[in-house]
Amino acid sequence: MRPMKLLMVLCLALAGTLHAADQATRQFLSLDARLLAKPAAFAKSLGNLKKGMAVWAQTPKKGYVQVRVDLGEDSKTGYLPMRALQRSKPSLMASTRRSSDASSEEVAAATKGFNKQIEAGLREKDTKGGYVKLDKALERSAMEDARSSTEPFREKGKLGEFKEGAE
């Protein structure tokens, strides 16, 4: 009788494992991401995954999802942030980003007018033309002279050249 009970326990354990594997859903990476060893932003990287790759995802916990990635005959298990996954396969041609990284245009807009030396240095490094686009947008402003039209606002708020210590 003992071997029969042992067999029954093994079958139940195997069924539980298979049931847990059945709960995994096929999802796709919405952006390039690192497969992490632990559910933490600074965890060891197990490899880089590309946008559009399919993974088998478990139930999310605390912002991370345990996933299995099939790489030919090999497979890896690790963690991804929830924001890196979506249920449908993404368009690889889409230009939208879900990342929190700033584009060159956003960096250009954020640094415009703060410090002339910083802006000059960033303009030199701007390979995507963010400052050129920003300058063109400022030229198309609805105000005849945006600089003088906003001067009272900037002076009252001590912004730009009215900031203490500005040149």
N, C-alpha and C positions, 0 to 999 in steps of 0.2 A: 503494500500500500504506500509506503514512503516514496518509492520512485514515481508513482502515479501523482502524488501530491506535489512533488518537486516539478514534475512535468506541467502540472496545472498552474503552479505559481509562475514558472517560466513563460508559459503561454499568456497569462494575464499581464506579466511585465512587458512582454513583447507587444501585446495589443495596446497597452498604455503608451508605449514608445511610438508605435505606428499612429495612434490617435493624435498624439502631440504633433507628429510630423504632418498629419493631415490638416492641422489647423494653420499651417503655413500657407500664405497666399502669394501668388506670383505678382510681383510689383516691378517697377522699372525705375532706374535712376533718373531723376529730373535734372541732375547736374553732375559734373565730375566730382568724385568724393574719395576720401581715404577710408578703407576698411579698417576699423579699429579693433584692437585686442580686448578692450574693455569699454563699457558705455560711459566714456568721458572724453571731453574735447582734446585733452593732451595725452591720451593713451597711445601706446605703441602702434605704429601703422603696420598692418599686415599686407598692404599693397594698395595700389591706386585703381579705382574703377572708373569707367567712362560713362558719360551720359548715354542713356538708352539701354544699358545692360539690364538683363533680367536677373532678379534675385528672388529667393524664397524667404519671405519675411514672417516673423512671429508677431505676437501682440506687442505693441509699443509700451515701453515703461520709462517714465521720467525723461521723455524727449529722445530716447534712443530705441532702435529696433534691432533685435538679433536677427541676422540674415545668413543664409547659406548661398554661396555663389558657386555655380557649376562652371568649371574651367576645363572643358574637354573631359578627360578621364579623371581629372582632379577636382576637388571641391574644397572651398574654404568657408569657415564659419567665423563671423565677427559681428561687429556692431556698426550701425550707420545712424546719423541723426535723422529724425523723422522727416525733416524738411527736404531730405535728399531723395525721398521716394514718392512715387505716384502710381496709381492703379493702371493707367493706360500708357502705352508706349509714347514717349515724347517725340515731337518732330525734331529731328537733328538739325534742321535748318532754321529753327525758331531763334530769334534774336533776343527774346526776353530772358531775364535773369531772375532766379529766385535766391541768388546769393546776397549776402549783406555787403559784399565788396563794392566799393564805389567805382563808378566808371570814370574815365578821364574827364568827361564833361562835368560830372558832379564834383570832382576834385577842383577843376578850374573854377566853377561857380562858387564853391565854398571858400576858395582862397582869394578870389577877386577883391582887390582893394584893401586887404588887411595889412600887408607889409610889402612894400615894393621889392625888397631884396628876395623875400621868399617867393613872391609871384614870379620874379624874373628867373629864379632858379628852376621853378616848376615849369615855366614856359619852355626852357631849354630842354627839359627831359620829356616834354609832352609829345610823344610819337604818334598819338591818335588824333591830334588836332582839336582837342577839347577847348583850348583857349581861342583858336581861330573861330570855332563855332560860337563860342560865347561872345567874342568881339562882334561877329556878324549879327547876333541876336540883339546886342546892345545898340547897334547902328539902326536896327529896324524898330526901335522903341517908339511907342505911340507919342511920347513926349518930344517936343521939338528939341529941347536941350535937357536930356535926362540928368546930367550932372548938376546944372544950376537949378533945375526944378526940385531936386531932392536935397539941395544944400541945407535948407532950414531943418529938415528932418535929421540929417546927418549931424548938423551942428548941435541940435538939442540933445541928441542921443550920444554925443561925443564919439561918433563913428568915423572911420576912414581918416582923412587928414585932420579931423577935429579931435581925435583921440589924444589923450595926454601923452606927450613924448613923441607924437608922430611928426614926421618931417614935413 
